[in-house]
Each structure stands twice: as structure tokens, then as C-alpha cells.
């Protein structure tokens, strides 16, 4: 069983009727609904809950954390961010969606500004699979086409991905590294670009399939963290004169 926690700041849904019309149960509700499966247990958490719904106890029970944020990154407590970072280092998987690229947790784990170009113009997007052997894109085909999405364009100020899985092209001409994997400590991280709040992107079956696959890929391998610090010798050391 994989225990998944879908976190969403849940601010657009409270402020915008347009967003509520697209995601009446919140973006977190939409994502949780398609992740639920016999082998996957899903819960949700939002920014305005106590400790943002990310207590130590809850994180300790989480195998994969899915993160969506946009307009309230600065409201996330630094203490909670560090708590999440430590859990990733311990082995918890992290899937960062769309504007979560600018979240405190993603920037802290990447060590860069994570900045980019953007434009809202109802543009067509094609997400091309550039690593067809990767398990995250199993069952996807050559590309995913979205009729309307927000444009993100290069340069995307992130470390070079350990694996670049998907690359986007936009109607206005830009391209973007849209599916990027990393490891930090024992944890696996996947950044996935699409998912602007005013478009029904998370109802697209192929987008859902990518996130479902990513949950399985990011689920922790059961092992202890490496031991650091001063170490006693495993063998007797002969003292040389």
C-alpha cells in the first residue's frame, strides 16, 4: 500500500468562481479522486489547516507527497518546509505540480531560483515524451496534447534534471522542460509542469496517468538512511611504528 498525501494551498478555489467551476472539490480533490486505487491510500491537506496539514506524525505516515501551490508560497511556514525536506531526505517521494516550481520546498531542494517565463493566452501545449523507457510515461504514447494551457518557457532555472522525461512545446513557440526527476537523500522528486487552475488539465486521462505512474515511481524503497559522522573501524587497524 502506498500512502499519498495531496497538498494544495486551496486559495484560488476560495477566491475565484471560475476556478470553482472547473474544480468544485478543489484541485486537491480532483487529484485525490484519480489517485485513489486498491493499492493506493489517498488523503488531502491544505494551507489553512493547523501546521498546513503537514504535522510530523502525518508526514511520517506519508510515502508520497503531491504539492500544488501558486499565490501563497510565502505563507508556508519555514518550519514545515524543513520538516518536509527532512522527510524527503529520509525517503518520502515528492511530486511538484505546475506553479509549485516556485514553492519554498522545491526551491530549497533545488538550490536555485526555479524562475521561468510565463504567459496566459489559452495556448495549445504538446508534452513530448523524450525518455520513452521511463516508468513515469508508461502508457502515454509519443505526446500529450492539451488544447489550452498556461505557457511556461525556458530558461527554467533548475539544476540539470537527473532524467528529463517530458519536454513541452507551446503554440507561441516556446519550449520547456516539463517532466524532470531528481533524487535528494533517499527521496525521489518529480516536477510535472501542466495544471493551471483555470483549465481542466487534471481531468485529462493521460495527465492523470503520468501522475499515477509518478506516485508508483516515487514511492520509497524500504531502507535505512546512510550513516554519517565519525565511524568506528570494521576491522582491527594495525598501528604502524
NORSUL-V371211 format. One record per helix or strand of 2 or more residues. SS is the DSSP state (alpha for helix, beta for strand). FROM is the first residue (numbers start at 1). LEN is the number of residues. Records with the same first field share a line. If there is no record, write none. Layout:
# NORSUL-V371211
SS: FROM-LEN + FROM-LEN
This chain:
# NORSUL-V371211
beta: 2-7 + 40-7 + 64-5 + 93-5 + 117-13 + 143-11 + 163-8 + 175-10 + 187-6
alpha: 12-4 + 17-6 + 26-10 + 50-4 + 56-5 + 73-3 + 78-13 + 98-5 + 104-7 + 135-3 + 201-3 + 205-14
